[in-house]
Amino acid sequence: MPGLWRRGTIFQYRVRVPADVATVLGRSHISRSLNTSSMRDARRALILTAYVLIATEM
């Protein structure tokens, strides 16, 4: 799944921010911990986290 990666044993979600939004936010990527080491749980958490990021930060 795009944006899903593992940092140590915990899965993370990372998404690139569009250039015009990046100038406002001051960063080119947004990363969030999914707080799980299970791939199955990470996939579920990724969907919810992506939705929340789109709704609140972008």
mmCIF file as gemmi writes it, N, C-alpha and C atoms, coordinates in Angstrom:
data_model
loop_
_atom_site.group_PDB
_atom_site.id
_atom_site.type_symbol
_atom_site.label_atom_id
_atom_site.label_alt_id
_atom_site.label_comp_id
_atom_site.label_asym_id
_atom_site.label_entity_id
_atom_site.label_seq_id
_atom_site.pdbx_PDB_ins_code
_atom_site.Cartn_x
_atom_site.Cartn_y
_atom_site.Cartn_z
_atom_site.occupancy
_atom_site.B_iso_or_equiv
_atom_site.pdbx_formal_charge
_atom_site.auth_seq_id
_atom_site.auth_asym_id
_atom_site.pdbx_PDB_model_num
ATOM 1 N N . MET Axp A 1 ? 0.847 -1.175 0 1 0 ? 1 A 1
ATOM 2 C CA . MET Axp A 1 ? 0 0 0 1 0 ? 1 A 1
ATOM 3 C C . MET Axp A 1 ? 0.895 1.242 0 1 0 ? 1 A 1
ATOM 4 N N . PRO Axp A 2 ? 0.576 2.211 -0.83 1 0 ? 2 A 1
ATOM 5 C CA . PRO Axp A 2 ? 1.41 3.411 -0.904 1 0 ? 2 A 1
ATOM 6 C C . PRO Axp A 2 ? 1.394 4.191 0.403 1 0 ? 2 A 1
ATOM 7 N N . GLY Axp A 3 ? 2.561 4.631 0.811 1 0 ? 3 A 1
ATOM 8 C CA . GLY Axp A 3 ? 2.672 5.441 2.01 1 0 ? 3 A 1
ATOM 9 C C . GLY Axp A 3 ? 2.854 4.644 3.289 1 0 ? 3 A 1
ATOM 10 N N . LEU Axp A 4 ? 2.729 3.333 3.218 1 0 ? 4 A 1
ATOM 11 C CA . LEU Axp A 4 ? 2.875 2.488 4.399 1 0 ? 4 A 1
ATOM 12 C C . LEU Axp A 4 ? 4.318 2.025 4.493 1 0 ? 4 A 1
ATOM 13 N N . TRP Axp A 5 ? 4.955 2.272 5.624 1 0 ? 5 A 1
ATOM 14 C CA . TRP Axp A 5 ? 6.325 1.823 5.813 1 0 ? 5 A 1
ATOM 15 C C . TRP Axp A 5 ? 6.551 1.515 7.282 1 0 ? 5 A 1
ATOM 16 N N . ARG Axp A 6 ? 7.581 0.746 7.532 1 0 ? 6 A 1
ATOM 17 C CA . ARG Axp A 6 ? 7.882 0.306 8.881 1 0 ? 6 A 1
ATOM 18 C C . ARG Axp A 6 ? 9.093 1.054 9.422 1 0 ? 6 A 1
ATOM 19 N N . ARG Axp A 7 ? 8.951 1.581 10.623 1 0 ? 7 A 1
ATOM 20 C CA . ARG Axp A 7 ? 10.062 2.234 11.32 1 0 ? 7 A 1
ATOM 21 C C . ARG Axp A 7 ? 10.327 1.403 12.568 1 0 ? 7 A 1
ATOM 22 N N . GLY Axp A 8 ? 11.377 0.63 12.519 1 0 ? 8 A 1
ATOM 23 C CA . GLY Axp A 8 ? 11.621 -0.342 13.587 1 0 ? 8 A 1
ATOM 24 C C . GLY Axp A 8 ? 10.582 -1.443 13.487 1 0 ? 8 A 1
ATOM 25 N N . THR Axp A 9 ? 9.754 -1.565 14.511 1 0 ? 9 A 1
ATOM 26 C CA . THR Axp A 9 ? 8.697 -2.577 14.48 1 0 ? 9 A 1
ATOM 27 C C . THR Axp A 9 ? 7.31 -1.968 14.284 1 0 ? 9 A 1
ATOM 28 N N . ILE Axp A 10 ? 7.219 -0.652 14.271 1 0 ? 10 A 1
ATOM 29 C CA . ILE Axp A 10 ? 5.933 0.044 14.176 1 0 ? 10 A 1
ATOM 30 C C . ILE Axp A 10 ? 5.716 0.578 12.76 1 0 ? 10 A 1
ATOM 31 N N . PHE Axp A 11 ? 4.51 0.399 12.247 1 0 ? 11 A 1
ATOM 32 C CA . PHE Axp A 11 ? 4.178 0.909 10.925 1 0 ? 11 A 1
ATOM 33 C C . PHE Axp A 11 ? 3.851 2.397 10.976 1 0 ? 11 A 1
ATOM 34 N N . GLN Axp A 12 ? 4.224 3.086 9.911 1 0 ? 12 A 1
ATOM 35 C CA . GLN Axp A 12 ? 4.003 4.512 9.762 1 0 ? 12 A 1
ATOM 36 C C . GLN Axp A 12 ? 3.263 4.757 8.453 1 0 ? 12 A 1
ATOM 37 N N . TYR Axp A 13 ? 2.618 5.92 8.383 1 0 ? 13 A 1
ATOM 38 C CA . TYR Axp A 13 ? 1.993 6.366 7.14 1 0 ? 13 A 1
ATOM 39 C C . TYR Axp A 13 ? 2.642 7.683 6.761 1 0 ? 13 A 1
ATOM 40 N N . ARG Axp A 14 ? 3.095 7.8 5.536 1 0 ? 14 A 1
ATOM 41 C CA . ARG Axp A 14 ? 3.753 9.01 5.061 1 0 ? 14 A 1
ATOM 42 C C . ARG Axp A 14 ? 3.172 9.381 3.711 1 0 ? 14 A 1
ATOM 43 N N . VAL Axp A 15 ? 2.827 10.663 3.578 1 0 ? 15 A 1
ATOM 44 C CA . VAL Axp A 15 ? 2.237 11.146 2.337 1 0 ? 15 A 1
ATOM 45 C C . VAL Axp A 15 ? 2.907 12.464 1.95 1 0 ? 15 A 1
ATOM 46 N N . ARG Axp A 16 ? 3.125 12.62 0.664 1 0 ? 16 A 1
ATOM 47 C CA . ARG Axp A 16 ? 3.707 13.856 0.143 1 0 ? 16 A 1
ATOM 48 C C . ARG Axp A 16 ? 2.613 14.912 0.049 1 0 ? 16 A 1
ATOM 49 N N . VAL Axp A 17 ? 2.971 16.135 0.386 1 0 ? 17 A 1
ATOM 50 C CA . VAL Axp A 17 ? 2.037 17.253 0.374 1 0 ? 17 A 1
ATOM 51 C C . VAL Axp A 17 ? 2.198 18.002 -0.946 1 0 ? 17 A 1
ATOM 52 N N . PRO Axp A 18 ? 1.106 18.416 -1.595 1 0 ? 18 A 1
ATOM 53 C CA . PRO Axp A 18 ? 1.226 19.207 -2.824 1 0 ? 18 A 1
ATOM 54 C C . PRO Axp A 18 ? 2.052 20.482 -2.576 1 0 ? 18 A 1
ATOM 55 N N . ALA Axp A 19 ? 2.765 20.937 -3.592 1 0 ? 19 A 1
ATOM 56 C CA . ALA Axp A 19 ? 3.698 22.057 -3.447 1 0 ? 19 A 1
ATOM 57 C C . ALA Axp A 19 ? 3.035 23.314 -2.895 1 0 ? 19 A 1
ATOM 58 N N . ASP Axp A 20 ? 1.843 23.642 -3.363 1 0 ? 20 A 1
ATOM 59 C CA . ASP Axp A 20 ? 1.189 24.864 -2.879 1 0 ? 20 A 1
ATOM 60 C C . ASP Axp A 20 ? 0.788 24.747 -1.406 1 0 ? 20 A 1
ATOM 61 N N . VAL Axp A 21 ? 0.439 23.554 -0.97 1 0 ? 21 A 1
ATOM 62 C CA . VAL Axp A 21 ? 0.092 23.335 0.439 1 0 ? 21 A 1
ATOM 63 C C . VAL Axp A 21 ? 1.358 23.26 1.286 1 0 ? 21 A 1
ATOM 64 N N . ALA Axp A 22 ? 2.429 22.735 0.718 1 0 ? 22 A 1
ATOM 65 C CA . ALA Axp A 22 ? 3.695 22.609 1.442 1 0 ? 22 A 1
ATOM 66 C C . ALA Axp A 22 ? 4.24 23.972 1.855 1 0 ? 22 A 1
ATOM 67 N N . THR Axp A 23 ? 4.04 24.976 1.021 1 0 ? 23 A 1
ATOM 68 C CA . THR Axp A 23 ? 4.527 26.314 1.384 1 0 ? 23 A 1
ATOM 69 C C . THR Axp A 23 ? 3.768 26.854 2.598 1 0 ? 23 A 1
ATOM 70 N N . VAL Axp A 24 ? 2.497 26.521 2.717 1 0 ? 24 A 1
ATOM 71 C CA . VAL Axp A 24 ? 1.698 26.966 3.857 1 0 ? 24 A 1
ATOM 72 C C . VAL Axp A 24 ? 2.053 26.162 5.114 1 0 ? 24 A 1
ATOM 73 N N . LEU Axp A 25 ? 2.181 24.836 4.976 1 0 ? 25 A 1
ATOM 74 C CA . LEU Axp A 25 ? 2.489 23.976 6.113 1 0 ? 25 A 1
ATOM 75 C C . LEU Axp A 25 ? 3.951 24.043 6.537 1 0 ? 25 A 1
ATOM 76 N N . GLY Axp A 26 ? 4.818 24.359 5.595 1 0 ? 26 A 1
ATOM 77 C CA . GLY Axp A 26 ? 6.238 24.41 5.896 1 0 ? 26 A 1
ATOM 78 C C . GLY Axp A 26 ? 6.922 23.059 5.887 1 0 ? 26 A 1
ATOM 79 N N . ARG Axp A 27 ? 6.298 22.074 5.269 1 0 ? 27 A 1
ATOM 80 C CA . ARG Axp A 27 ? 6.922 20.754 5.138 1 0 ? 27 A 1
ATOM 81 C C . ARG Axp A 27 ? 6.404 20.062 3.889 1 0 ? 27 A 1
ATOM 82 N N . SER Axp A 28 ? 7.219 19.15 3.365 1 0 ? 28 A 1
ATOM 83 C CA . SER Axp A 28 ? 6.869 18.502 2.108 1 0 ? 28 A 1
ATOM 84 C C . SER Axp A 28 ? 6.177 17.155 2.295 1 0 ? 28 A 1
ATOM 85 N N . HIS Axp A 29 ? 6.252 16.593 3.503 1 0 ? 29 A 1
ATOM 86 C CA . HIS Axp A 29 ? 5.615 15.31 3.81 1 0 ? 29 A 1
ATOM 87 C C . HIS Axp A 29 ? 4.921 15.389 5.166 1 0 ? 29 A 1
ATOM 88 N N . ILE Axp A 30 ? 3.902 14.566 5.328 1 0 ? 30 A 1
ATOM 89 C CA . ILE Axp A 30 ? 3.255 14.402 6.622 1 0 ? 30 A 1
ATOM 90 C C . ILE Axp A 30 ? 3.375 12.929 6.987 1 0 ? 30 A 1
ATOM 91 N N . SER Axp A 31 ? 3.863 12.666 8.191 1 0 ? 31 A 1
ATOM 92 C CA . SER Axp A 31 ? 4.014 11.292 8.669 1 0 ? 31 A 1
ATOM 93 C C . SER Axp A 31 ? 3.207 11.11 9.937 1 0 ? 31 A 1
ATOM 94 N N . ARG Axp A 32 ? 2.616 9.941 10.071 1 0 ? 32 A 1
ATOM 95 C CA . ARG Axp A 32 ? 1.863 9.591 11.269 1 0 ? 32 A 1
ATOM 96 C C . ARG Axp A 32 ? 2.167 8.142 11.64 1 0 ? 32 A 1
ATOM 97 N N . SER Axp A 33 ? 2.322 7.896 12.927 1 0 ? 33 A 1
ATOM 98 C CA . SER Axp A 33 ? 2.484 6.539 13.411 1 0 ? 33 A 1
ATOM 99 C C . SER Axp A 33 ? 1.133 5.856 13.406 1 0 ? 33 A 1
ATOM 100 N N . LEU Axp A 34 ? 1.114 4.603 13.006 1 0 ? 34 A 1
ATOM 101 C CA . LEU Axp A 34 ? -0.113 3.819 13.031 1 0 ? 34 A 1
ATOM 102 C C . LEU Axp A 34 ? -0.216 3.006 14.322 1 0 ? 34 A 1
ATOM 103 N N . ASN Axp A 35 ? 0.802 3.1 15.173 1 0 ? 35 A 1
ATOM 104 C CA . ASN Axp A 35 ? 0.82 2.48 16.505 1 0 ? 35 A 1
ATOM 105 C C . ASN Axp A 35 ? 0.527 0.988 16.499 1 0 ? 35 A 1
ATOM 106 N N . THR Axp A 36 ? 1.048 0.304 15.514 1 0 ? 36 A 1
ATOM 107 C CA . THR Axp A 36 ? 0.878 -1.147 15.461 1 0 ? 36 A 1
ATOM 108 C C . THR Axp A 36 ? 2.071 -1.785 14.742 1 0 ? 36 A 1
ATOM 109 N N . SER Axp A 37 ? 2.359 -3.011 15.114 1 0 ? 37 A 1
ATOM 110 C CA . SER Axp A 37 ? 3.404 -3.764 14.42 1 0 ? 37 A 1
ATOM 111 C C . SER Axp A 37 ? 2.787 -4.835 13.528 1 0 ? 37 A 1
ATOM 112 N N . SER Axp A 38 ? 1.471 -4.914 13.508 1 0 ? 38 A 1
ATOM 113 C CA . SER Axp A 38 ? 0.757 -5.896 12.699 1 0 ? 38 A 1
ATOM 114 C C . SER Axp A 38 ? 0.409 -5.298 11.333 1 0 ? 38 A 1
ATOM 115 N N . MET Axp A 39 ? 0.784 -5.982 10.263 1 0 ? 39 A 1
ATOM 116 C CA . MET Axp A 39 ? 0.473 -5.519 8.913 1 0 ? 39 A 1
ATOM 117 C C . MET Axp A 39 ? -1.039 -5.415 8.711 1 0 ? 39 A 1
ATOM 118 N N . ARG Axp A 40 ? -1.758 -6.369 9.216 1 0 ? 40 A 1
ATOM 119 C CA . ARG Axp A 40 ? -3.22 -6.369 9.069 1 0 ? 40 A 1
ATOM 120 C C . ARG Axp A 40 ? -3.844 -5.134 9.729 1 0 ? 40 A 1
ATOM 121 N N . ASP Axp A 41 ? -3.441 -4.85 10.961 1 0 ? 41 A 1
ATOM 122 C CA . ASP Axp A 41 ? -3.96 -3.679 11.662 1 0 ? 41 A 1
ATOM 123 C C . ASP Axp A 41 ? -3.472 -2.381 11.025 1 0 ? 41 A 1
ATOM 124 N N . ALA Axp A 42 ? -2.256 -2.399 10.5 1 0 ? 42 A 1
ATOM 125 C CA . ALA Axp A 42 ? -1.7 -1.21 9.857 1 0 ? 42 A 1
ATOM 126 C C . ALA Axp A 42 ? -2.494 -0.831 8.614 1 0 ? 42 A 1
ATOM 127 N N . ARG Axp A 43 ? -2.913 -1.8 7.841 1 0 ? 43 A 1
ATOM 128 C CA . ARG Axp A 43 ? -3.721 -1.518 6.652 1 0 ? 43 A 1
ATOM 129 C C . ARG Axp A 43 ? -5.042 -0.853 7.023 1 0 ? 43 A 1
ATOM 130 N N . ARG Axp A 44 ? -5.652 -1.354 8.076 1 0 ? 44 A 1
ATOM 131 C CA . ARG Axp A 44 ? -6.916 -0.747 8.541 1 0 ? 44 A 1
ATOM 132 C C . ARG Axp A 44 ? -6.678 0.668 9.054 1 0 ? 44 A 1
ATOM 133 N N . ALA Axp A 45 ? -5.646 0.841 9.855 1 0 ? 45 A 1
ATOM 134 C CA . ALA Axp A 45 ? -5.34 2.148 10.427 1 0 ? 45 A 1
ATOM 135 C C . ALA Axp A 45 ? -4.935 3.138 9.346 1 0 ? 45 A 1
ATOM 136 N N . LEU Axp A 46 ? -4.284 2.674 8.293 1 0 ? 46 A 1
ATOM 137 C CA . LEU Axp A 46 ? -3.864 3.54 7.2 1 0 ? 46 A 1
ATOM 138 C C . LEU Axp A 46 ? -5.076 4.199 6.537 1 0 ? 46 A 1
ATOM 139 N N . ILE Axp A 47 ? -6.12 3.451 6.31 1 0 ? 47 A 1
ATOM 140 C CA . ILE Axp A 47 ? -7.316 3.996 5.667 1 0 ? 47 A 1
ATOM 141 C C . ILE Axp A 47 ? -7.923 5.101 6.516 1 0 ? 47 A 1
ATOM 142 N N . LEU Axp A 48 ? -8.047 4.867 7.802 1 0 ? 48 A 1
ATOM 143 C CA . LEU Axp A 48 ? -8.608 5.871 8.699 1 0 ? 48 A 1
ATOM 144 C C . LEU Axp A 48 ? -7.687 7.089 8.807 1 0 ? 48 A 1
ATOM 145 N N . THR Axp A 49 ? -6.4 6.858 8.944 1 0 ? 49 A 1
ATOM 146 C CA . THR Axp A 49 ? -5.442 7.957 9.073 1 0 ? 49 A 1
ATOM 147 C C . THR Axp A 49 ? -5.407 8.806 7.82 1 0 ? 49 A 1
ATOM 148 N N . ALA Axp A 50 ? -5.433 8.183 6.654 1 0 ? 50 A 1
ATOM 149 C CA . ALA Axp A 50 ? -5.439 8.93 5.396 1 0 ? 50 A 1
ATOM 150 C C . ALA Axp A 50 ? -6.675 9.809 5.311 1 0 ? 50 A 1
ATOM 151 N N . TYR Axp A 51 ? -7.815 9.279 5.7 1 0 ? 51 A 1
ATOM 152 C CA . TYR Axp A 51 ? -9.052 10.057 5.674 1 0 ? 51 A 1
ATOM 153 C C . TYR Axp A 51 ? -8.968 11.262 6.612 1 0 ? 51 A 1
ATOM 154 N N . VAL Axp A 52 ? -8.471 11.043 7.809 1 0 ? 52 A 1
ATOM 155 C CA . VAL Axp A 52 ? -8.355 12.12 8.798 1 0 ? 52 A 1
ATOM 156 C C . VAL Axp A 52 ? -7.376 13.194 8.303 1 0 ? 52 A 1
ATOM 157 N N . LEU Axp A 53 ? -6.257 12.785 7.727 1 0 ? 53 A 1
ATOM 158 C CA . LEU Axp A 53 ? -5.295 13.768 7.21 1 0 ? 53 A 1
ATOM 159 C C . LEU Axp A 53 ? -5.879 14.608 6.111 1 0 ? 53 A 1
ATOM 160 N N . ILE Axp A 54 ? -6.601 13.986 5.223 1 0 ? 54 A 1
ATOM 161 C CA . ILE Axp A 54 ? -7.218 14.727 4.113 1 0 ? 54 A 1
ATOM 162 C C . ILE Axp A 54 ? -8.265 15.703 4.645 1 0 ? 54 A 1
ATOM 163 N N . ALA Axp A 55 ? -9.045 15.258 5.616 1 0 ? 55 A 1
ATOM 164 C CA . ALA Axp A 55 ? -10.117 16.087 6.154 1 0 ? 55 A 1
ATOM 165 C C . ALA Axp A 55 ? -9.608 17.239 7.005 1 0 ? 55 A 1
ATOM 166 N N . THR Axp A 56 ? -8.47 17.076 7.683 1 0 ? 56 A 1
ATOM 167 C CA . THR Axp A 56 ? -8.035 18.095 8.632 1 0 ? 56 A 1
ATOM 168 C C . THR Axp A 56 ? -6.847 18.93 8.185 1 0 ? 56 A 1
ATOM 169 N N . GLU Axp A 57 ? -5.854 18.319 7.545 1 0 ? 57 A 1
ATOM 170 C CA . GLU Axp A 57 ? -4.621 19.047 7.278 1 0 ? 57 A 1
ATOM 171 C C . GLU Axp A 57 ? -4.457 19.514 5.841 1 0 ? 57 A 1
ATOM 172 N N . MET Axp A 58 ? -5.17 18.937 4.912 1 0 ? 58 A 1
ATOM 173 C CA . MET Axp A 58 ? -4.951 19.314 3.52 1 0 ? 58 A 1
ATOM 174 C C . MET Axp A 58 ? -6.08 20.145 3.011 1 0 ? 58 A 1
